[in-house]
Amino acid sequence: MRKRMKRINKKGMGTVEIVIIIAVLVSLALLFREGLMSYGKKVIDFCFDEQKIQSAF
């Protein structure tokens, strides 16, 4: 009986684990929202800078 229970428990991640991981990721994103938004804005501004695009051609 114990061997069967161990085999069942090793099947993989369940729904509860996935929900906990998603909740942690969302809470971290909300916690660091301002920093993430400013970093994203800097990256987008760097990538789409008109002066750098025109100087390449």
N, C-alpha and C positions, 0 to 999 in steps of 0.2 A: 504494500500500500504506500509506503514512504517513497519508494523509487518512482512510482507513478506520479505522485504529487510534485516531486522535484522536476520531472520531465515537463509537466504542465507549466510550471513557473518559469521555465527557460524559453518560452515561446517568443518573447520579444516585448516591446513596449506596448503598454495598454493605453486606453483612452485617458485615464487619469494622469498618467505621466506626461502625455502630450499636452493636455490642458494646463498642467502645472508649468511646463516649459514655455508655453505661449503666454501665460499670465506673467511669468518672470520677465520675458522679453518685452512685453507691452509696458510693464511697470518701469523697466530700465529706460525705455524710449521716452516715457513721460517724464521721468526724473531728469534726464539729460536732454530734454527737448530743445532748449535754447542753444546749447552747445552744438548739437547735431544740426540744427537749422543754420547756424552761422557757418559751420564747416561746409555744409552743402552749398550755401550761397557763394562762399569763397571758391570752391571747386568749379561751380558753374560759371562764375565770372572769369576765372582763369581760362577755362576751356573755350569760351565764346567771346574772348576779347578781340574786338575788331582790329586793333593795331597789329596784333600778332598774326591774324589771318591775312591781312593785306600785305604784311612784310614777307610772308612766305611765298607769295606769287610775284 
